[in-house]
Amino acid sequence: MKQLEDLDFADDLTLLSHNHAQIKDKMNTLNNKSQQLGLKIHRGKKDQPRS
């Protein structure tokens, strides 16, 4: 069975993880890739839902 890694909605992205280390790694990867592509993450729009 495959697990979802992220959910993409138009210009929004939701990263999914099981622990803090995974989300931190995914955020670092997202930041690095977005910088390479010249994209910016709007920090004011970010949410951190709790489980």
MOCORPE-V124863 format. One record per backbone hydrogen bond with DSSP energy under -1.0 kcal/mol. NH is the residue of the N-H (numbers start at 0). CO is the residue of the C=O. If there is no record, write none. Layout:
BEGIN
{{NH:CO} {NH:CO}}
END
This chain:
BEGIN
{{6:13} {8:11} {11:8} {13:6} {15:4} {22:18} {23:19} {24:20} {25:21} {26:22} {27:23} {28:24} {29:25} {30:26} {31:27} {32:28} {33:29} {34:30} {35:31} {36:32} {38:33} {42:40} {44:41} {45:42}}
END
